[in-house]
Amino acid sequence: MITNSQTWHAFDKLAMVNSVSVSGLARRSGLDPTTFNKSKRVFPSGKERWPSMCTLVKVLNSLHMTFADFAKLFPDDDDKMRD
């Protein structure tokens, strides 16, 4: 099962391996620079916010990556996730 934390961890890792901040990753993808801010990962109501498929596609296209490449960034059971 894929969790919200794992998904955001994969975006954080994607930014890191491309030597950009999450804001830089968003800008590079044609998105608002605040798109991936930690403060926007949860709605004010406390409900988890998931990135849209459109957002994911924009990021992957900007980096010339496939979804399979992105999936490799998801943490294994042994990986420690940063929240």
URDA-V14473 format. One record per residue. SS is DSSP state (alpha for helix, beta for strand, coil for the rest). OMEGA is omega as a letter, one per 20 degrees, with the letter a starting at -180 (NA if undefined). NEAR is the number of other C-alpha atoms within 12 Angstrom. Layout:
# URDA-V14473
ss=[SS;SS]
omega=[OMEGA;OMEGA]
near=[NEAR;NEAR]
This chain:
# URDA-V14473
ss=[coil;coil;coil;alpha;alpha;alpha;alpha;alpha;alpha;alpha;alpha;alpha;alpha;alpha;alpha;alpha;alpha;coil;coil;coil;coil;alpha;alpha;alpha;alpha;alpha;alpha;alpha;coil;coil;coil;coil;coil;coil;coil;coil;coil;alpha;alpha;alpha;coil;beta;coil;coil;coil;coil;coil;beta;coil;coil;coil;coil;alpha;alpha;alpha;alpha;alpha;alpha;alpha;alpha;alpha;alpha;alpha;coil;coil;coil;alpha;alpha;alpha;alpha;alpha;coil;coil;coil;coil;coil;coil;coil;coil;coil;coil;coil;coil]
omega=[r;a;r;a;r;a;r;r;r;r;r;a;r;r;a;a;r;r;r;r;r;r;r;r;r;r;a;a;a;a;r;a;a;a;a;r;a;a;a;a;r;r;r;r;a;r;r;r;r;r;a;r;r;r;r;a;r;r;a;r;a;a;a;a;r;r;r;r;r;a;r;a;r;a;r;r;a;a;r;r;r;r;NA]
near=[10;15;16;22;24;28;31;36;32;34;41;32;29;33;27;17;16;20;15;20;23;31;25;26;34;30;22;25;26;22;23;19;19;18;30;35;23;23;15;21;27;20;12;10;9;10;11;18;22;25;28;16;12;14;23;31;21;24;36;27;19;21;25;17;19;17;19;11;18;28;22;18;25;28;26;15;10;7;13;14;21;15;16]
